[in-house]
């Protein structure tokens, strides 16, 4: 895994979103085609088999979406924990006392900042009440890549 990360292009704000073509494109596309097929079959010739297949197609789409939501929720909890521990180490005491004021979304955005810029960035985010992740990410000057994402 580490050798693969070393060969990846450098991560920046512009390219940090992770898209997995087989999951986001092919799998979701096939599930949608299946859903539309069974909607068509129910509309053109209602039968018990077609209706059950349509319900199954809907269940597969819901399963696909919840699988992603559950994985992202676990990832966000881990990022929250990791960032709270990291901030305790790098922030000066007065600012470290304010770690609990940072929301999960703010912590997720701040994770890309270097240790050197975290104190000033956290102070600005808290003092100016910046909650938008994109705004926070654009403020980062020394981008630290995160290749281990769901």
Buried (B, 14 or more C-beta within 10 A) or exposed (E): EEEEEEEEEEBEEEEBEEEEEEEEEEBBEEBEEBBEBBBEBBEEEEEEEBEEBBEEBBEBBEEBEEEBEEEEEEBBEEBBEEBBEBBEEBBEEEBBEBBEEBEEBBBBBBBBBEEEBBBEBBBEBBEEEBEEBEEBBEBBEEBEBEEEEE
